[in-house]
Amino acid sequence: MNQNNVWVDEYSYKPHAQFNKTHSEVKFFNFRTFRSGDGNYYVWGEREYKLSELISVDLVQSHWSGKMIAHVFLSFGFSNGEYVSISIETRRRKK
């Protein structure tokens, strides 16, 4: 974590991907998942997917506060039933 910035919890870690061209795989680092229970919290980890198992790609728009504000992301579906959604978000600092 950058020492000069204290990020809102869901943006604490910056994700990135690494491609293995030999095995047609992609590995995501600092992969964020959301868990709920007694409280809401985020979990970071690593995920690896075989590109040969990719079966769908969807472009999704989520609108709120009218048509002027939207969140756009890509959702990748794999043959094992898992989905990965990727978006560009503003990385907010704690106040």
Backbone as a ProteinNet text record, in pm:
[ID]
protein_1_A
[PRIMARY]
MNQNNVWVDEYSYKPHAQFNKTHSEVKFFNFRTFRSGDGNYYVWGEREYKLSELISVDLVQSHWSGKMIAHVFLSFGFSNGEYVSISIETRRRKK
[TERTIARY]
84.7	0	89.3	52.1	125.1	117.4	230.7	236.3	172.1	162.2	107	-45	-105.4	-249.9	-308.5	-421.1	-496.3	-627.7	-644.7	-758.3	-878.1	-996.6	-1118.6	-1096.6	-1149.9	-1119.2	-1128.3	-1232.9	-1249	-1145.6	-1067	-962.3	-822.3	-808.6	-681.2	-568.8	-602.2	-500.7	-532.3	-429.6	-445.5	-432.7	-535.4	-529.2	-446.1	-395.4	-327.5	-334.5	-307.9	-317.1	-184.5	-158.4	-38.2	-82.3	-40	-78.4	33.1	-3.1	89.5	51.5	122.1	88.6	110.2	205.9	235.5	117.1	48.6	-61.9	-198.6	-203.3	-327.7	-403.8	-333.2	-393.4	-373.8	-463.3	-447.4	-459.8	-371.1	-374.1	-395.2	-495	-526.4	-469.3	-404	-348.9	-429.4	-439.1	-522.2	-665.3	-714.5	-850.9	-944.8	-1037.2	-1126.5	-1258.9	-1295.8	-1428.7	-1498.1	-1628.1	-1709.5	-1774.7	-1770.8	-1837.2	-1927.9	-2039.5	-2127.7	-2160	-2197.7	-2230.1	-2274.2	-2202.9	-2232.5	-2201.1	-2104.1	-2067.1	-2020.6	-2014.9	-1966.4	-1816.4	-1746.4	-1602.8	-1551.7	-1429.2	-1366.8	-1252.3	-1231.5	-1124.6	-1044.2	-910.4	-823.8	-749.1	-728.1	-655.9	-607.5	-580.5	-536.5	-634.8	-656.7	-741.4	-672.3	-688.4	-627.2	-734	-735	-834.4	-766.2	-818.5	-771.5	-855.8	-791.3	-863.8	-937.9	-893.1	-963.3	-1100.1	-1125.3	-1254	-1347.3	-1305.4	-1388.6	-1505.3	-1628.7	-1746.1	-1832.5	-1812.2	-1893.4	-1821.7	-1854	-1808	-1927.5	-1962.3	-2075.6	-2030.7	-2082.7	-2062.2	-2186.8	-2168.7	-2282.6	-2274.5	-2390.9	-2401.1	-2500.7	-2459.8	-2548.1	-2569.2	-2691.8	-2723.1	-2788.3	-2757.4	-2825.9	-2830.2	-2919.1	-2937.3	-2960.6	-3041.2	-3069.8	-2973.3	-2978.8	-2898.3	-2756.8	-2726.8	-2597.2	-2486.8	-2522.8	-2422.8	-2436.7	-2326.4	-2330.1	-2197.1	-2204.2	-2085.3	-2082.4	-1973.1	-1960.8	-1854.4	-1884.6	-1785.8	-1802.2	-1698.1	-1700.5	-1714	-1795.3	-1812.7	-1770.6	-1676.5	-1623.9	-1677.1	-1742.9	-1796.8	-1711	-1691.1	-1608.3	-1691.1	-1644.4	-1719.2	-1740	-1662.7	-1681.6	-1789.5	-1856.6	-1964.3	-1919.6	-1791.9	-1742.3	-1745.5	-1761.8	-1760.7	-1662.4	-1598.2	-1507.7	-1555.3	-1578	-1618.2	-1504.4	-1477.4	-1367.8	-1422.9	-1383	-1425.7	-1314.7	-1328.6	-1238.8	-1316.9	-1261.2	-1330.2	-1240.7	-1301.5	-1227.2	-1173.5	-1047	-986.7	-992.9	-1086	-1112.2	-1025.7	-986.1	-909.9	-1005.4	-958.2	-1036	-1031.7	-1137.3	-1144.1	-1096.4
-117.7	0	124.1	222.5	348.5	417.2	454.4	515.2	653.4	721.6	856.5	858.3	746.4	741	633.1	663.6	564.4	548.1	432.5	409.5	354.4	382.5	320.1	169.1	93.2	-49.3	-127.6	-106.8	-186.5	-155.7	-49.8	-13.8	-26	-98.9	-108.9	-165.5	-259.1	-324.4	-304.5	-282.6	-259	-392.3	-434.5	-562.5	-553.4	-668.7	-677.3	-821.9	-840.3	-972.7	-1008.1	-1138.7	-1190	-1300	-1290.4	-1387.4	-1488	-1614.4	-1722.1	-1768.1	-1719.1	-1748	-1894.9	-1960.5	-2100.8	-2191.1	-2162.2	-2246.4	-2179.4	-2064.8	-1989.4	-1970.3	-1916.2	-1891.5	-1745.5	-1699.3	-1567	-1583	-1513	-1516.9	-1375.5	-1358.7	-1228.9	-1222.2	-1111.4	-1086.8	-975.1	-978.6	-883.5	-885.2	-1004	-1026.1	-1000.9	-907.8	-868.3	-941.4	-1003.2	-1062.4	-998.9	-1005.4	-945	-1055.1	-1043.3	-1139.1	-1062.1	-1121.2	-1058.9	-1160.8	-1113.9	-1197.7	-1104.2	-1108.8	-1014.8	-872.3	-858.9	-729.2	-750.9	-646.4	-658.4	-637.1	-720.6	-704	-759.9	-720.7	-759.2	-854.9	-946.5	-1044.9	-1037.6	-1034.1	-1030.4	-1162.1	-1205.8	-1330.1	-1338.2	-1459.6	-1484.8	-1580.4	-1561.9	-1651.1	-1678.9	-1800.9	-1839.1	-1903.6	-1865.4	-1916.2	-1959.2	-2064.9	-2110.1	-2040.9	-1972.4	-1899.9	-1994.5	-2119.9	-2218.7	-2254.2	-2218.5	-2246.6	-2125.5	-2017.5	-1897.5	-1925.7	-1903.1	-1932.1	-1809.3	-1698.9	-1580.5	-1454.3	-1344.7	-1212	-1119	-1048.1	-956.3	-817.4	-717.4	-577.8	-534.8	-486.6	-454.7	-308.8	-242.1	-105.6	-104.3	-45.4	-27.9	121.9	166.9	310.2	339.8	455.1	504.5	655.5	715.7	862.1	913.2	843.2	884.8	824.4	873.7	817.3	874.4	975.3	1042	973.2	887.3	820.6	670.2	604.8	460.3	397.5	270.3	188.9	85.1	79.8	-12	-115.7	-242.2	-345.8	-461.7	-544.4	-666.7	-785.5	-881	-1003.3	-1121.1	-1200.9	-1316.7	-1443.1	-1529.8	-1655.5	-1772.9	-1866.9	-1984.4	-2111.7	-2216.9	-2342.4	-2408.8	-2371.6	-2428.6	-2355.3	-2257.6	-2183.6	-2057.1	-2028.7	-1907.6	-1789.5	-1670.8	-1545.9	-1449.8	-1369.5	-1265	-1134.8	-1034.1	-902.8	-805.3	-727	-630.9	-493	-394.3	-257.5	-161.5	-39.3	67.5	152.7	169.5	244.9	355.2	457.3	561.7	505.5	524.5	473.5	585.8	572.4	678.7	666.9	782.8	790.8	797.7	749.5	768.3	915.7	960	1101.4	1116.2
0	0	0	-78.2	-84.1	51.7	108.9	241.6	245.6	131.2	127.9	118.1	88.4	72.1	161.5	221.1	295.6	220.6	158	69.3	145.2	93.6	143.7	133.4	230.1	242.3	111.9	33.3	-88.7	-196.7	-177.6	-273.1	-211.9	-102.5	-30.9	-116.8	-204.4	-286	-433.1	-511.2	-654.4	-728.8	-801.1	-872.6	-1000.2	-1043.3	-1172.4	-1221.5	-1349.6	-1411.8	-1476.5	-1482.7	-1548.7	-1644.8	-1770.1	-1871.5	-1894	-1902.1	-1935.7	-2076	-2175.1	-2315.2	-2349.5	-2285	-2314.1	-2280.4	-2168.7	-2122.5	-2140.3	-2205.6	-2226.9	-2096	-1997.6	-1867.1	-1828.2	-1740.3	-1682.1	-1531.1	-1460.1	-1314.6	-1263.8	-1177.2	-1118.5	-978.1	-948.9	-816.5	-750.4	-618.7	-543.4	-595.7	-621.6	-669.5	-552.1	-567.8	-458.3	-467.2	-356.8	-344.8	-225.6	-226.3	-121.3	-40.5	88.8	178	272.2	302.6	400.7	508.3	618.4	733.1	842.5	953.7	1062	1018	928.5	872.7	730.8	653.9	516	515.2	442.8	434	301.8	267.3	142	168.6	73.8	83.4	-45.4	-32.7	-149.5	-160.6	-284.4	-305.9	-449.5	-492.2	-629.5	-694.8	-823.3	-903.1	-1034.4	-1084.1	-1211.1	-1299.2	-1426.5	-1521	-1650	-1709.9	-1840.9	-1946.9	-2037.8	-2141.6	-2235.7	-2243.7	-2326.8	-2269	-2142.2	-2077.5	-2077.1	-2142.2	-2153.3	-2247.1	-2199.5	-2282.4	-2310.7	-2236.7	-2262.8	-2216.5	-2284.6	-2244.6	-2260.3	-2154.2	-2156.7	-2115.5	-2184.5	-2147.9	-2072.5	-1949.2	-1862.7	-1821	-1819	-1768.6	-1653.8	-1543.6	-1428.7	-1411.5	-1426.6	-1415.8	-1281.2	-1224.5	-1106.6	-1113.3	-1043.8	-1046.5	-1187.7	-1264.6	-1400.7	-1500.7	-1623.6	-1731.3	-1738.4	-1659.7	-1669.8	-1589.4	-1494.5	-1411.7	-1430.2	-1467	-1490.6	-1452.2	-1425	-1400.2	-1511.6	-1586.7	-1699.4	-1665.6	-1691.3	-1665.5	-1761.7	-1770.8	-1851.1	-1757.6	-1797.7	-1721.2	-1808.1	-1758.3	-1830.2	-1764.6	-1843.5	-1792.5	-1834.8	-1743.8	-1770.4	-1759.7	-1824.5	-1832.4	-1696.5	-1594.8	-1461.2	-1380.9	-1444.7	-1379	-1307.9	-1307.3	-1242.2	-1338	-1280.2	-1355.7	-1292.3	-1376.4	-1330.8	-1393.5	-1310.8	-1360.4	-1339.8	-1443	-1439.5	-1475	-1395.6	-1423.9	-1384.3	-1429.1	-1387.4	-1289.1	-1171	-1067.6	-1016	-959.9	-893	-762.5	-736.5	-612.5	-508.8	-415.9	-318.9	-194.2	-143.6	-17.6	99.8	215.1	338.3	377.4	435.3	478.1	619.4
[MASK]
+++++++++++++++++++++++++++++++++++++++++++++++++++++++++++++++++++++++++++++++++++++++++++++++

